Amino acid sequence: MDTPGPVDADPYLSPIFRDADPDRAVLAVIGLGYVGLPLAVAFARKGRRVVGYDIDAARVARIRAGHDETGEVAADDLREALAGGLAPTADPEALRAAHVILVCVPTPITIDRRPDLGPLLAACATVGPFLSPGSVVVFESTVYPGVTEDVCGPALAAASGLEIGREVLLGYSPERINPGDRKHRVDTIVKVVAGQGRALTEALGRLYGALNGGLVHQAPSIRVAEAAKAIENAQRDINIAFVNEVALICERIGLSVHEVLEAARTKWNFLDFRPGLVGGHCIGVDPYYLSHLSQMIGHEPEVILAGRRLNDRMADDVADRIAFRYRAISRDSMRPRALILGATFKENVPDQRNSKVPQLAGRLRRHGFDVVVHDPHVDPAAFSAMHGLDAVGTDGLDGHMADLLVLAVAHDDFRQLDAEGIRRMLSPHGMVADLPGVWRRTPIAKRAEYWSL
């Protein structure tokens, strides 16, 4: 019977890990959402056998039927994967067949903005009973340094009864999914990999490298890979916070931040970030993982939290400025009607995770506006049920001529509107608030009721 190698040797070199060889291992992907499904499909389209597990049986059924409601996987690619090696399931027993398990569950924050490791620990509890000597578990979820080995490792050990680092090995390869981005996909981007031991790190490099032509960076440790992921989105958050602050300053002195940025971009090393509402599952969440670690070790993270505070309140600041401008140009004492265009956290995707539009709408309601939200990518009934806000589909727009028209998300559907299309949604003496500034060169922007940052 195979036994683990000596403690001072690289355990991946032990014969018990032969079935985890990256060229032949049966894979399992835990979580078939924005990260897990594209990853599972990419491996299956390369001819790999992939068990795709998700706790949502209804979503699994939709995937089996060839439909991904996130829009991240093309229908043809999903059908190809299903005809090949992808087996979606909601039955954890299917995980018993896998030798390499890739965990792609969300890592949200709590109401007090602390890391919520509940989904990650639940995944460990699900996976653990089906591990066997020689299994490899790789985490893709965003965490702070130390979580993979210090939190997930003990959780897997408790659920499996196996020794982590000898009988079961851990790896980390942070996801870099950008919802709606057709260029930067799992098969085109550089993947960072790290494992317990040099041999496992190299093996994970071969595994992921088979997807993207070898575009792999082998980090020297799991903690380095965890830290790299944590700072990626925190850096972007800070840069956007700076531009948002500049936008608020420009608005108060009568300048268009968009015109200011156009001029600044002519310098060769200017960093091109745009102002706006910062939502989504990554940028609005990941900095809190890094700040939590910082506080645990006794360092108060001034820059990271300052950027988060500014971006978190940007929706309120924008709503306040819109309401101030509206009251300055309108003498109508009746409850004005506001129509917000866009509900998702970014353009051209159905992803509503951590969208700041509900916050914007709620603040406008407190300013006395009767608010309705429209987004062609979002089911209005589901949005209303989730946020307690009125929403309409495309068919219902005709009955909602607005006193205040707010462009919150620059979907292509809205970018393509001409002045006449905008006016059809606007009362004769209404106001347009164009947050992304995409209409500023249309004739509507020449009128006094147009506002933008």
N, C-alpha and C positions, 0 to 999 in steps of 0.2 A: 504494500500500500504506500502511495506517495505521502511524504511528510514534508512540512515546511523546511526550508533551508535554515542555516544558522542565523542567529539574530544579527550578527555583524555583516552578513552578506546581503546583496540586493534581493529581496524576497521574490521579485518578479522573475528571477532566473530559476526559481524552484520549479520542478516538473508539474506541480499542481496547477500552475497557471498556463499550461499549454493550450487549453481551450479558449483562453482569453487572447490568443494571438490575433493581432489586428487584421490579419489577412483572411481570417476564417471565422472569427467569433460571431456567435449569434448575439444580436444587439437588442436592447430594450430601451425605449424612450419613454420616460415618465412625464406625462403632461403633454397634451396635444393642442397647445394653444399657439400663440404668435411665435414662440421660439421652437417648441418641440415638434410641431407638425412639419414645418419646412425642413428641419433637420432629419426627421424620420423619412420624409419623402426623398430627400437628397441621397441618403444612404440606400434606400430601396431602389432608386433609379440607377444606382451603380451595381445592382445585382445582389445587394446584401439582404439577408433575412432579418427583418426588424419587427419586433413586437412593440406596437404602439399602445401604451396604456393611458387611460384617462378615467377619472372617477365619474365624469359626466356621461352616463350611458346614452343620453339623447345626442350629445355631440358626437360620440363614437358612431352612432347610427347614421348621422348625417355625413360623416367622413366616409363610412363604408359605401354610402350612396353616391359618393363622388362630389360632395359639396363642402367647401370650406367657407363659412360665413365671415371669417376674418379677411378674406380676399388676399391672403399672403401666398397661397399656393394656387397656381393656375389649374383649371379643371383638367386639361390634358395631362399635366404633370402628375396630378393626383391619381388619375385613372391609370397612368403608366405604373405608378408605384404600387397601386392596389393589385394590378395584374401581375406584378413581380413579387417582391418579398415583403411588402408591408401588410401586417395583420393588426388592424386596430381592434382594441378590446377594452371592456370595462371589467374583465375578470382577472383579478391579480394572480390567479393560479397560472396564467399563461406566462408569467415572469419566470417561472421555474426553468424554462428552456433557455434563458438568456445567460450569457457569460460576462458580457460587458453592459452595464446599465448606465444610461445617460439621464440624469435628473434635470428636468427643465420646468420646474414649478415656480410660480411667482414668489417674490419676497417683498411683500408690502410693508407699510408702516402702520403703527397703532394710531389711535386717535390723539395721543400725546406725542406723536412723531418720533417714536422709537421703533427699532427694527422688530418686525413681526415674523419670527421664524416658525410660526405654526405650520404653514403649508410645507416647509422644508422638513420639519420633524415628522409630520404626518406621512410624507413620502418615505422617510427612513423606516417608519413603523410598517408601512405597506411592503416595502422592498425586503426588509430584513429577513422575514421568515422563509423567503425563497432563495436566499443566498446559500452558496455552498463553498467549501474550500476551493480557492482558485478564482473566485469572482472578483471583478473590478467594478467599482462604482465611481462614476465621473459626474461631478456637479457642474452645471452651467449657470445656475441661478446666481444673481448678484448678491454678494455678501461682503462683510468686512473681514480683514485678514484674521485667520484663526478659526473661522466657523467650520470649514470643511473638516479639519482634523480634530478640533477641540469640542465641537458641538455635534456635528453629523457622525463623526467616527464613533463616539460613545453610544449615540442613539442606534446606529446600525449594529454595534456589538450587543447591545441589550436585546434588540429584536431578533438577532440571528444566533446568538450564543457562540459566535466565532470571534477570533482575535483579529482586530484590525491592525494592519501592518505586517502580518504574517500569513494569515489564512485568507484575508480579504484586503485588497489594496484600494486606496482612494486616489482619485485624480481630480483635476479642476481645469476646465476650459471655458472661460466666460463667454456668454452669448454676446453677439454684437448686432442683433437684429434691429433694423430701423423700419418700423411699419410703413408700408407704402413705397419703399425704396426698391425699385426694380434693378438698380445697378449694383448696390452693395448687398449681395446675397451670401448665404453660407458657403456657396461654391465659388465665390469670387474674392472674399475678404481674407485677410491674414487671421489665422486662429492662434491664440495663445494657449499653450498646453503645459501642464505640470503634473507630475505624479509622485507617489511615494517611491523614490528610487530612480536612478538615472535610466535604468532599462525600461521602466514603465513610461517615463516621460518620452523616451524615444519611440516606444510602441504607440503611444497616443499621437505622437507626431505623424507616424505612418498612417494611423487610422483616419485622422482628420485630413491629412495631406492627400489621401486618395480622393477627397471631395473637391479640393481646390488647386490641384496641381502642385502640391507641396508648399503652399503659402502658410508656413507654420513658424511660430516663434516658440522655442522651448525655454520656458522660464526656469530659473535655478531652483525654485521651490514653489509649493502650492501657495504659500503666503504672498510671495511676490506676484503671482498671477492674480490672486484675490485683490491685492492692493492696486494693481494696474487697472483692473476693471472699476474699482471704487472711485479712482481719481478721474477716469475718462469723462464720466457724466458730470462729476462735480466741477471739473474745469469748464465744461460747456455752460453749466448753470451760472457760474460766476461771470463768465463773459457776457451772457445774455442779460444778467442783472445789471452790469455796467451800462449796457446800451439802453436798457429800460430806464435807468436813472437819467441818462442823457436825454432820452425822449421826454421825460417829465419836465426836465429843466427847459428844453427847447420849447415845449408847448406853452410854458408860462411866460416866455419872452417873445412869443409870436413867431418862432421859427419852425419850419418843417424838419423833423429829425431825418426824414427820408432824403431831403435835399442836402442836409448836412452830411449824411453818410455817403451820398453819391460823390460829394467833393472829397471826403476823407479817403474813399477807396482808391483814389488816384495815386496814393502813396504806396510804394511797392510792398511794404511790410505791414500794412494795416490789416487787422483781423476783421473779416467781414461777417459780423453778427448782426441780426435784425431784432428790433424790439417786438414785443408781443406777449401773449399769455403763455406761460410755461406750464404744460401739463404732461400727461403721458406716464407710463409706468417706470421710466428710467430717470430722466432728468429731475423730475419733481420728487423723487423718492431716494435715489441712491446717495445723494449727499448726506442724508440723515444717517445712513449706515456708517459713513466715514466719520461724521461728527460724533456718533455714539461711541465708536472705538476711541476716538481722541479723548472724550470725556472720561472713559473708563481708565485711561492711563494717566489722567491728571492734567491734560492739556485742554484749555478752553479754545475751541476752533473759531476764531474771530471772523476770518474772511469767508469761510464756508457758510456759516450760519447767517452772516450779513447778507450774502447773496440770496440765500433761501428766503429770508424774511422779506426782502424786497420783491422777489418774484412771487411769493405767496400772496402778497397784498396788491399785486399789480392790477388784478381784476377790479378790486375795490377802488383803487386810485383812478383807473380809467372810467369807471362808472360815475365817480364823483365829478370828474372833469366834464364828461358828457352832459350830466344833469345840470351842472353850472352853466355850460354853454347854451343848453336848450332853454333854460329859464331866462337867460339873458336876451334871447331873440324871440321868445314866444310870450304872448300876453294871455294865452288860453288858460283859463282857470280850471277847466275840466280835467279829468284824469287822462293824460295823454297815452296813446297807444304806441307801444314799442315792439318792433319786429326784429329779432336777432337772427341773422343768417349765419348758420354754423353751430354745431353742438359738439363736434369731436375735438380731440386735443391737437390735431394737426390736419392739414389739408389732404383731401382726396383719399381718406381712409375712413372706415366705420368705427375706429377705435375711440371709445369714450373714456378710457381709463384716466382718472385724475384730470379730466377736462376742467378748465376754469370757467367755461361758459355758464354753468349753473350758478357759480359764485357771482359772475357779472350780472346775470339775470336777477338774482336775489337782491343785489345791491340796488339795481334800478327800480325794483319793486318798492324797496324802502324809500326811494326818492319819489314815489308816487306814480310810477308808470305801470300801466297794464301791459304785461310782457307776454309775448308769444315767441316761440323758437321754431325755426325751420331748418332742416338739414336733409338734403336728398340722400345722404348715406345712412340715415338713422331712422328707425321705426318710431313715428311720433308717439304712438300709444305706449311703447316700452319706455321711451324717454320720460314721458309724463308720469308714468307709474314710479319710475326710479327717483325722480327729482321733485315731484310735486309741482311741476311747471307746465303751463299750457304749451302744446306743440302742434304743428300742422304739417301735413304732407304737401307735396307739390300741388295736388288737386285743390287743396284748401287755401291756397295763397290769395286767390281772387277776393275772398271775403275778409282779408286782413290788411287793408290799406293803412299804413302806419303814419303816425305823426313823427316818430323817430325810427329811422332805419339804421340798424347797427350791423356792419359787416365784421364778424368776429373771427371767422375762419375762411381763408382764401381758397376755397374749393374752386376747381376749374369752372364749374357751373356758374359761379358768381363772378369770377374774373372776366368771363366772356360777356357779361351783361353790358349793353351799351346804355347811353343816357336815357333813352326811351324805356328800356327794360327796367331801369332803376326807378324812374318816375312812376311807372305803373304800380309800384308797391308803396308809393309815398303820397301822402295827402298834399294838397296844393301848397300849403305853407309849412311843410314838414322839414325835418333836418336829417341829414345823412352823417353818420359817424363811421368812418372808414378806418378801422384799427390798423390793418396791414398796409394801408395807403395805396391799394392797387387801382383805385378809381380816380386818383388825384389828377390824372391828365384827361379825364373825360369832361365833356361840357358841364356836367352836373357839379363838378368841383369849382366852377367859376362863380357859382351862386353863393350867397352869404350863408346859407344853411348847411354848407359842407364843412365837416370837421375831421381832422385826422391828427395823429400825434406829430 
